[in-house]
Amino acid sequence: MANCPKCGGNVANPRKTWKMAGRPDKAGKRVELTIGLFDCSKCGAFRKVLEKRKI
Ligand SMILES: [Zn+2]
């Protein structure tokens, strides 16, 4: 579940999710981001990072 950044409304389920590798930090460790695309019924689509995982 995610909250719309504009109106604060709850959106239960993402329309889609995908994974994206972030840039390596100074220690050379990468972070894999899981991003969700949500649809607010009032404001439209927004993205939210659902999970950060070190890989
Ligand atoms: Zn909204």
N, CA, C, O and the ligand as a Tripos MOL2 file, in Angstrom:
@<TRIPOS>MOLECULE
protein
  221   219    56     0     0
PROTEIN
NO_CHARGES

@<TRIPOS>ATOM
      1 N           0.8470   -1.1990    0.0000 N.3       1 MET1
      2 CA          0.0000    0.0000    0.0000 C.3       1 MET1
      3 C           0.8810    1.2480    0.0000 C.2       1 MET1
      4 O           1.9720    1.2520    0.5700 O.2       1 MET1
      5 N           0.3990    2.2840   -0.6360 N.am      2 ALA2
      6 CA          1.1610    3.5230   -0.7110 C.3       2 ALA2
      7 C           0.2180    4.7090   -0.5310 C.2       2 ALA2
      8 O          -0.9830    4.6100   -0.7840 O.2       2 ALA2
      9 N           0.7820    5.8280   -0.0910 N.am      3 ASN3
     10 CA          0.0150    7.0550    0.0440 C.3       3 ASN3
     11 C           0.3720    8.0010   -1.0930 C.2       3 ASN3
     12 O           1.5460    8.2060   -1.4040 O.2       3 ASN3
     13 N          -0.6430    8.5640   -1.6990 N.am      4 CYS4
     14 CA         -0.4230    9.5400   -2.7570 C.3       4 CYS4
     15 C           0.3260   10.7460   -2.1940 C.2       4 CYS4
     16 O          -0.0660   11.2810   -1.1570 O.2       4 CYS4
     17 N           1.3990   11.1850   -2.8620 N.am      5 PRO5
     18 CA          2.1480   12.3370   -2.3450 C.3       5 PRO5
     19 C           1.3830   13.6530   -2.4570 C.2       5 PRO5
     20 O           1.7330   14.6230   -1.7840 O.2       5 PRO5
     21 N           0.3610   13.7040   -3.2810 N.am      6 LYS6
     22 CA         -0.3750   14.9570   -3.4640 C.3       6 LYS6
     23 C          -1.5640   15.0740   -2.5260 C.2       6 LYS6
     24 O          -1.7250   16.0890   -1.8480 O.2       6 LYS6
     25 N          -2.3950   14.0470   -2.4840 N.am      7 CYS7
     26 CA         -3.6130   14.1420   -1.6800 C.3       7 CYS7
     27 C          -3.5740   13.2540   -0.4490 C.2       7 CYS7
     28 O          -4.4500   13.3560    0.4110 O.2       7 CYS7
     29 N          -2.5780   12.3870   -0.3470 N.am      8 GLY8
     30 CA         -2.4700   11.5370    0.8340 C.3       8 GLY8
     31 C          -3.3700   10.3220    0.8120 C.2       8 GLY8
     32 O          -3.4070    9.5610    1.7790 O.2       8 GLY8
     33 N          -4.0930   10.1290   -0.2700 N.am      9 GLY9
     34 CA         -5.0030    9.0020   -0.3420 C.3       9 GLY9
     35 C          -4.2790    7.6730   -0.4180 C.2       9 GLY9
     36 O          -3.1700    7.5810   -0.9430 O.2       9 GLY9
     37 N          -4.9140    6.6570    0.1060 N.am     10 ASN10
     38 CA         -4.3190    5.3310    0.0670 C.3      10 ASN10
     39 C          -4.6030    4.6450   -1.2580 C.2      10 ASN10
     40 O          -5.7200    4.6870   -1.7750 O.2      10 ASN10
     41 N          -3.5790    4.0200   -1.7880 N.am     11 VAL11
     42 CA         -3.7400    3.1660   -2.9620 C.3      11 VAL11
     43 C          -3.2720    1.7800   -2.5500 C.2      11 VAL11
     44 O          -2.1310    1.5950   -2.1260 O.2      11 VAL11
     45 N          -4.1650    0.8150   -2.6790 N.am     12 ALA12
     46 CA         -3.8830   -0.5000   -2.1000 C.3      12 ALA12
     47 C          -2.8110   -1.2580   -2.8660 C.2      12 ALA12
     48 O          -1.8740   -1.7890   -2.2700 O.2      12 ALA12
     49 N          -2.9470   -1.3070   -4.1740 N.am     13 ASN13
     50 CA         -2.0720   -2.1720   -4.9500 C.3      13 ASN13
     51 C          -1.4150   -1.4030   -6.0920 C.2      13 ASN13
     52 O          -2.0530   -0.5650   -6.7290 O.2      13 ASN13
     53 N          -0.1580   -1.6850   -6.3450 N.am     14 PRO14
     54 CA          0.5110   -1.0430   -7.4750 C.3      14 PRO14
     55 C          -0.0020   -1.5800   -8.8020 C.2      14 PRO14
     56 O          -0.3690   -2.7500   -8.9120 O.2      14 PRO14
     57 N          -0.0240   -0.7150   -9.8020 N.am     15 ARG15
     58 CA         -0.3780   -1.1750  -11.1570 C.3      15 ARG15
     59 C           0.7160   -2.0840  -11.6940 C.2      15 ARG15
     60 O           0.4510   -3.0980  -12.3390 O.2      15 ARG15
     61 N           1.9670   -1.6880  -11.4050 N.am     16 LYS16
     62 CA          3.0580   -2.5680  -11.7620 C.3      16 LYS16
     63 C           4.2370   -2.3040  -10.8430 C.2      16 LYS16
     64 O           4.3400   -1.2420  -10.2280 O.2      16 LYS16
     65 N           5.1060   -3.2650  -10.7610 N.am     17 THR17
     66 CA          6.3320   -3.1030   -9.9870 C.3      17 THR17
     67 C           7.5010   -3.5580  -10.8360 C.2      17 THR17
     68 O           7.3570   -4.3970  -11.7250 O.2      17 THR17
     69 N           8.6610   -2.9900  -10.5470 N.am     18 TRP18
     70 CA          9.8640   -3.4510  -11.2300 C.3      18 TRP18
     71 C          11.0610   -3.2180  -10.3300 C.2      18 TRP18
     72 O          10.9930   -2.4830   -9.3440 O.2      18 TRP18
     73 N          12.1460   -3.8540  -10.6900 N.am     19 LYS19
     74 CA         13.3740   -3.7290   -9.9270 C.3      19 LYS19
     75 C          14.3950   -2.9540  -10.7210 C.2      19 LYS19
     76 O          14.4890   -3.0640  -11.9440 O.2      19 LYS19
     77 N          15.1600   -2.1660   -9.9860 N.am     20 MET20
     78 CA         16.1520   -1.3280  -10.6160 C.3      20 MET20
     79 C          17.3940   -1.3130   -9.7500 C.2      20 MET20
     80 O          17.3080   -1.1480   -8.5330 O.2      20 MET20
     81 N          18.5370   -1.4840  -10.3690 N.am     21 ALA21
     82 CA         19.7850   -1.4460   -9.6130 C.3      21 ALA21
     83 C          20.2310   -0.0070   -9.4480 C.2      21 ALA21
     84 O          20.3110    0.7410  -10.4230 O.2      21 ALA21
     85 N          20.5200    0.3780   -8.2220 N.am     22 GLY22
     86 CA         21.0160    1.7240   -7.9720 C.3      22 GLY22
     87 C          22.5070    1.8110   -8.2410 C.2      22 GLY22
     88 O          23.1660    0.8130   -8.5310 O.2      22 GLY22
     89 N          23.0160    3.0120   -8.1400 N.am     23 ARG23
     90 CA         24.4450    3.1910   -8.3430 C.3      23 ARG23
     91 C          25.2050    2.6570   -7.1370 C.2      23 ARG23
     92 O          24.7140    2.7010   -6.0090 O.2      23 ARG23
     93 N          26.4050    2.1530   -7.3870 N.am     24 PRO24
     94 CA         27.2000    1.6880   -6.2500 C.3      24 PRO24
     95 C          27.6170    2.8530   -5.3570 C.2      24 PRO24
     96 O          27.8920    3.9540   -5.8340 O.2      24 PRO24
     97 N          27.6580    2.5910   -4.0640 N.am     25 ASP25
     98 CA         28.0960    3.6370   -3.1450 C.3      25 ASP25
     99 C          29.6250    3.6430   -3.0520 C.2      25 ASP25
    100 O          30.2980    2.9680   -3.8310 O.2      25 ASP25
    101 N          30.1690    4.4000   -2.1050 N.am     26 LYS26
    102 CA         31.6180    4.5240   -2.0080 C.3      26 LYS26
    103 C          32.2980    3.1920   -1.7250 C.2      26 LYS26
    104 O          33.4390    2.9670   -2.1300 O.2      26 LYS26
    105 N          31.5960    2.3200   -1.0320 N.am     27 ALA27
    106 CA         32.1570    1.0060   -0.7190 C.3      27 ALA27
    107 C          31.9760    0.0240   -1.8740 C.2      27 ALA27
    108 O          32.4010   -1.1280   -1.7820 O.2      27 ALA27
    109 N          31.3500    0.4710   -2.9560 N.am     28 GLY28
    110 CA         31.1510   -0.3930   -4.1030 C.3      28 GLY28
    111 C          29.9460   -1.2920   -3.9960 C.2      28 GLY28
    112 O          29.7700   -2.2020   -4.8070 O.2      28 GLY28
    113 N          29.1090   -1.0470   -2.9980 N.am     29 LYS29
    114 CA         27.9280   -1.8910   -2.8360 C.3      29 LYS29
    115 C          26.7540   -1.2820   -3.5870 C.2      29 LYS29
    116 O          26.5130   -0.0750   -3.5480 O.2      29 LYS29
    117 N          26.0540   -2.1400   -4.2540 N.am     30 ARG30
    118 CA         24.8780   -1.6900   -4.9850 C.3      30 ARG30
    119 C          23.6190   -1.9620   -4.1830 C.2      30 ARG30
    120 O          23.5630   -2.8610   -3.3440 O.2      30 ARG30
    121 N          22.6310   -1.1670   -4.4660 N.am     31 VAL31
    122 CA         21.3330   -1.3550   -3.8340 C.3      31 VAL31
    123 C          20.3180   -1.6420   -4.9330 C.2      31 VAL31
    124 O          20.2350   -0.9170   -5.9240 O.2      31 VAL31
    125 N          19.5650   -2.6840   -4.7480 N.am     32 GLU32
    126 CA         18.4920   -2.9930   -5.6880 C.3      32 GLU32
    127 C          17.1970   -2.3950   -5.1560 C.2      32 GLU32
    128 O          16.7640   -2.7030   -4.0450 O.2      32 GLU32
    129 N          16.5920   -1.5450   -5.9590 N.am     33 LEU33
    130 CA         15.3500   -0.8950   -5.5650 C.3      33 LEU33
    131 C          14.1710   -1.6170   -6.1880 C.2      33 LEU33
    132 O          14.1940   -1.9580   -7.3710 O.2      33 LEU33
    133 N          13.1620   -1.8440   -5.4040 N.am     34 THR34
    134 CA         11.8920   -2.3090   -5.9550 C.3      34 THR34
    135 C          10.9510   -1.1150   -5.9820 C.2      34 THR34
    136 O          10.6410   -0.5260   -4.9460 O.2      34 THR34
    137 N          10.5040   -0.7690   -7.1740 N.am     35 ILE35
    138 CA          9.6870    0.4270   -7.3700 C.3      35 ILE35
    139 C           8.2870    0.0160   -7.7940 C.2      35 ILE35
    140 O           8.1200   -0.8840   -8.6170 O.2      35 ILE35
    141 N           7.3010    0.6640   -7.2410 N.am     36 GLY36
    142 CA          5.9210    0.4030   -7.6120 C.3      36 GLY36
    143 C           5.3140    1.6240   -8.2800 C.2      36 GLY36
    144 O           5.5780    2.7630   -7.8950 O.2      36 GLY36
    145 N           4.4940    1.3610   -9.2920 N.am     37 LEU37
    146 CA          3.7350    2.4260   -9.9490 C.3      37 LEU37
    147 C           2.2870    2.3110   -9.4870 C.2      37 LEU37
    148 O           1.6140    1.3100   -9.7350 O.2      37 LEU37
    149 N           1.8250    3.3530   -8.8120 N.am     38 PHE38
    150 CA          0.4860    3.3490   -8.2340 C.3      38 PHE38
    151 C          -0.3950    4.3450   -8.9690 C.2      38 PHE38
    152 O           0.0900    5.3330   -9.5210 O.2      38 PHE38
    153 N          -1.6710    4.0810   -8.9710 N.am     39 ASP39
    154 CA         -2.6290    5.0060   -9.5740 C.3      39 ASP39
    155 C          -3.5250    5.5860   -8.4930 C.2      39 ASP39
    156 O          -4.3030    4.8650   -7.8690 O.2      39 ASP39
    157 N          -3.4130    6.8890   -8.2750 N.am     40 CYS40
    158 CA         -4.3570    7.5700   -7.3930 C.3      40 CYS40
    159 C          -5.6050    7.9050   -8.2040 C.2      40 CYS40
    160 O          -5.5050    8.3940   -9.3290 O.2      40 CYS40
    161 N          -6.7650    7.6460   -7.6400 N.am     41 SER41
    162 CA         -8.0040    7.8980   -8.3860 C.3      41 SER41
    163 C          -8.2260    9.3870   -8.6170 C.2      41 SER41
    164 O          -8.9590    9.7620   -9.5320 O.2      41 SER41
    165 N          -7.6140   10.2330   -7.8130 N.am     42 LYS42
    166 CA         -7.7830   11.6820   -7.9920 C.3      42 LYS42
    167 C          -6.6600   12.3140   -8.8080 C.2      42 LYS42
    168 O          -6.9080   13.1460   -9.6800 O.2      42 LYS42
    169 N          -5.4360   11.9150   -8.5190 N.am     43 CYS43
    170 CA         -4.2780   12.6570   -9.0390 C.3      43 CYS43
    171 C          -3.5440   11.9450  -10.1540 C.2      43 CYS43
    172 O          -2.7500   12.5720  -10.8550 O.2      43 CYS43
    173 N          -3.7780   10.6740  -10.3420 N.am     44 GLY44
    174 CA         -3.0600    9.9680  -11.3890 C.3      44 GLY44
    175 C          -1.9300    9.1270  -10.8240 C.2      44 GLY44
    176 O          -1.9290    8.7550   -9.6510 O.2      44 GLY44
    177 N          -0.9730    8.8400  -11.6840 N.am     45 ALA45
    178 CA          0.0570    7.8700  -11.3340 C.3      45 ALA45
    179 C           1.1710    8.5080  -10.5140 C.2      45 ALA45
    180 O           1.5090    9.6770  -10.7010 O.2      45 ALA45
    181 N           1.7270    7.7260   -9.6110 N.am     46 PHE46
    182 CA          2.9330    8.1440   -8.9030 C.3      46 PHE46
    183 C           3.7500    6.9090   -8.6070 C.2      46 PHE46
    184 O           3.2460    5.7860   -8.6100 O.2      46 PHE46
    185 N           5.0300    7.1440   -8.3500 N.am     47 ARG47
    186 CA          5.9410    6.0380   -8.0530 C.3      47 ARG47
    187 C           6.3510    6.0770   -6.5980 C.2      47 ARG47
    188 O           6.3710    7.1270   -5.9560 O.2      47 ARG47
    189 N           6.6720    4.9150   -6.1060 N.am     48 LYS48
    190 CA          7.1840    4.8420   -4.7460 C.3      48 LYS48
    191 C           8.1970    3.7120   -4.6630 C.2      48 LYS48
    192 O           8.0150    2.6550   -5.2680 O.2      48 LYS48
    193 N           9.2680    3.9420   -3.9070 N.am     49 VAL49
    194 CA         10.2310    2.8720   -3.6540 C.3      49 VAL49
    195 C           9.6430    1.9660   -2.5750 C.2      49 VAL49
    196 O           9.3740    2.3970   -1.4540 O.2      49 VAL49
    197 N           9.4550    0.7190   -2.9370 N.am     50 LEU50
    198 CA          8.8470   -0.2280   -2.0090 C.3      50 LEU50
    199 C           9.8850   -0.9070   -1.1410 C.2      50 LEU50
    200 O           9.6240   -1.2170    0.0220 O.2      50 LEU50
    201 N          11.0530   -1.1360   -1.6980 N.am     51 GLU51
    202 CA         12.0310   -1.9120   -0.9710 C.3      51 GLU51
    203 C          13.4240   -1.5480   -1.4560 C.2      51 GLU51
    204 O          13.6530   -1.3230   -2.6440 O.2      51 GLU51
    205 N          14.3490   -1.4980   -0.5020 N.am     52 LYS52
    206 CA         15.7570   -1.3430   -0.8550 C.3      52 LYS52
    207 C          16.4960   -2.5590   -0.3360 C.2      52 LYS52
    208 O          16.3560   -2.9530    0.8220 O.2      52 LYS52
    209 N          17.2780   -3.1340   -1.2110 N.am     53 ARG53
    210 CA         17.9700   -4.3560   -0.8260 C.3      53 ARG53
    211 C          19.3950   -4.2820   -1.3360 C.2      53 ARG53
    212 O          19.6370   -3.9340   -2.4910 O.2      53 ARG53
    213 N          20.3300   -4.6100   -0.4680 N.am     54 LYS54
    214 CA         21.7330   -4.6230   -0.8960 C.3      54 LYS54
    215 C          22.0290   -5.8960   -1.6640 C.2      54 LYS54
    216 O          21.6510   -6.9980   -1.2670 O.2      54 LYS54
    217 N          22.7120   -5.7040   -2.7670 N.am     55 ILE55
    218 CA         23.0440   -6.8540   -3.5980 C.3      55 ILE55
    219 C          24.5510   -6.9290   -3.8090 C.2      55 ILE55
    220 O          25.0350   -7.8350   -4.4870 O.2      55 ILE55
    221 ZN         -3.9060   11.6530   -4.9610 Zn       56 ZN56
@<TRIPOS>BOND
     1     1     2 1
     2     2     3 1
     3     3     4 2
     4     3     5 am
     5     5     6 1
     6     6     7 1
     7     7     8 2
     8     7     9 am
     9     9    10 1
    10    10    11 1
    11    11    12 2
    12    11    13 am
    13    13    14 1
    14    14    15 1
    15    15    16 2
    16    15    17 am
    17    17    18 1
    18    18    19 1
    19    19    20 2
    20    19    21 am
    21    21    22 1
    22    22    23 1
    23    23    24 2
    24    23    25 am
    25    25    26 1
    26    26    27 1
    27    27    28 2
    28    27    29 am
    29    29    30 1
    30    30    31 1
    31    31    32 2
    32    31    33 am
    33    33    34 1
    34    34    35 1
    35    35    36 2
    36    35    37 am
    37    37    38 1
    38    38    39 1
    39    39    40 2
    40    39    41 am
    41    41    42 1
    42    42    43 1
    43    43    44 2
    44    43    45 am
    45    45    46 1
    46    46    47 1
    47    47    48 2
    48    47    49 am
    49    49    50 1
    50    50    51 1
    51    51    52 2
    52    51    53 am
    53    53    54 1
    54    54    55 1
    55    55    56 2
    56    55    57 am
    57    57    58 1
    58    58    59 1
    59    59    60 2
    60    59    61 am
    61    61    62 1
    62    62    63 1
    63    63    64 2
    64    63    65 am
    65    65    66 1
    66    66    67 1
    67    67    68 2
    68    67    69 am
    69    69    70 1
    70    70    71 1
    71    71    72 2
    72    71    73 am
    73    73    74 1
    74    74    75 1
    75    75    76 2
    76    75    77 am
    77    77    78 1
    78    78    79 1
    79    79    80 2
    80    79    81 am
    81    81    82 1
    82    82    83 1
    83    83    84 2
    84    83    85 am
    85    85    86 1
    86    86    87 1
    87    87    88 2
    88    87    89 am
    89    89    90 1
    90    90    91 1
    91    91    92 2
    92    91    93 am
    93    93    94 1
    94    94    95 1
    95    95    96 2
    96    95    97 am
    97    97    98 1
    98    98    99 1
    99    99   100 2
   100    99   101 am
   101   101   102 1
   102   102   103 1
   103   103   104 2
   104   103   105 am
   105   105   106 1
   106   106   107 1
   107   107   108 2
   108   107   109 am
   109   109   110 1
   110   110   111 1
   111   111   112 2
   112   111   113 am
   113   113   114 1
   114   114   115 1
   115   115   116 2
   116   115   117 am
   117   117   118 1
   118   118   119 1
   119   119   120 2
   120   119   121 am
   121   121   122 1
   122   122   123 1
   123   123   124 2
   124   123   125 am
   125   125   126 1
   126   126   127 1
   127   127   128 2
   128   127   129 am
   129   129   130 1
   130   130   131 1
   131   131   132 2
   132   131   133 am
   133   133   134 1
   134   134   135 1
   135   135   136 2
   136   135   137 am
   137   137   138 1
   138   138   139 1
   139   139   140 2
   140   139   141 am
   141   141   142 1
   142   142   143 1
   143   143   144 2
   144   143   145 am
   145   145   146 1
   146   146   147 1
   147   147   148 2
   148   147   149 am
   149   149   150 1
   150   150   151 1
   151   151   152 2
   152   151   153 am
   153   153   154 1
   154   154   155 1
   155   155   156 2
   156   155   157 am
   157   157   158 1
   158   158   159 1
   159   159   160 2
   160   159   161 am
   161   161   162 1
   162   162   163 1
   163   163   164 2
   164   163   165 am
   165   165   166 1
   166   166   167 1
   167   167   168 2
   168   167   169 am
   169   169   170 1
   170   170   171 1
   171   171   172 2
   172   171   173 am
   173   173   174 1
   174   174   175 1
   175   175   176 2
   176   175   177 am
   177   177   178 1
   178   178   179 1
   179   179   180 2
   180   179   181 am
   181   181   182 1
   182   182   183 1
   183   183   184 2
   184   183   185 am
   185   185   186 1
   186   186   187 1
   187   187   188 2
   188   187   189 am
   189   189   190 1
   190   190   191 1
   191   191   192 2
   192   191   193 am
   193   193   194 1
   194   194   195 1
   195   195   196 2
   196   195   197 am
   197   197   198 1
   198   198   199 1
   199   199   200 2
   200   199   201 am
   201   201   202 1
   202   202   203 1
   203   203   204 2
   204   203   205 am
   205   205   206 1
   206   206   207 1
   207   207   208 2
   208   207   209 am
   209   209   210 1
   210   210   211 1
   211   211   212 2
   212   211   213 am
   213   213   214 1
   214   214   215 1
   215   215   216 2
   216   215   217 am
   217   217   218 1
   218   218   219 1
   219   219   220 2
@<TRIPOS>SUBSTRUCTURE
     1 MET1         2 RESIDUE 1 A MET
     2 ALA2         6 RESIDUE 1 A ALA
     3 ASN3        10 RESIDUE 1 A ASN
     4 CYS4        14 RESIDUE 1 A CYS
     5 PRO5        18 RESIDUE 1 A PRO
     6 LYS6        22 RESIDUE 1 A LYS
     7 CYS7        26 RESIDUE 1 A CYS
     8 GLY8        30 RESIDUE 1 A GLY
     9 GLY9        34 RESIDUE 1 A GLY
    10 ASN10       38 RESIDUE 1 A ASN
    11 VAL11       42 RESIDUE 1 A VAL
    12 ALA12       46 RESIDUE 1 A ALA
    13 ASN13       50 RESIDUE 1 A ASN
    14 PRO14       54 RESIDUE 1 A PRO
    15 ARG15       58 RESIDUE 1 A ARG
    16 LYS16       62 RESIDUE 1 A LYS
    17 THR17       66 RESIDUE 1 A THR
    18 TRP18       70 RESIDUE 1 A TRP
    19 LYS19       74 RESIDUE 1 A LYS
    20 MET20       78 RESIDUE 1 A MET
    21 ALA21       82 RESIDUE 1 A ALA
    22 GLY22       86 RESIDUE 1 A GLY
    23 ARG23       90 RESIDUE 1 A ARG
    24 PRO24       94 RESIDUE 1 A PRO
    25 ASP25       98 RESIDUE 1 A ASP
    26 LYS26      102 RESIDUE 1 A LYS
    27 ALA27      106 RESIDUE 1 A ALA
    28 GLY28      110 RESIDUE 1 A GLY
    29 LYS29      114 RESIDUE 1 A LYS
    30 ARG30      118 RESIDUE 1 A ARG
    31 VAL31      122 RESIDUE 1 A VAL
    32 GLU32      126 RESIDUE 1 A GLU
    33 LEU33      130 RESIDUE 1 A LEU
    34 THR34      134 RESIDUE 1 A THR
    35 ILE35      138 RESIDUE 1 A ILE
    36 GLY36      142 RESIDUE 1 A GLY
    37 LEU37      146 RESIDUE 1 A LEU
    38 PHE38      150 RESIDUE 1 A PHE
    39 ASP39      154 RESIDUE 1 A ASP
    40 CYS40      158 RESIDUE 1 A CYS
    41 SER41      162 RESIDUE 1 A SER
    42 LYS42      166 RESIDUE 1 A LYS
    43 CYS43      170 RESIDUE 1 A CYS
    44 GLY44      174 RESIDUE 1 A GLY
    45 ALA45      178 RESIDUE 1 A ALA
    46 PHE46      182 RESIDUE 1 A PHE
    47 ARG47      186 RESIDUE 1 A ARG
    48 LYS48      190 RESIDUE 1 A LYS
    49 VAL49      194 RESIDUE 1 A VAL
    50 LEU50      198 RESIDUE 1 A LEU
    51 GLU51      202 RESIDUE 1 A GLU
    52 LYS52      206 RESIDUE 1 A LYS
    53 ARG53      210 RESIDUE 1 A ARG
    54 LYS54      214 RESIDUE 1 A LYS
    55 ILE55      218 RESIDUE 1 A ILE
    56 ZN56       221 GROUP 0 **** ****
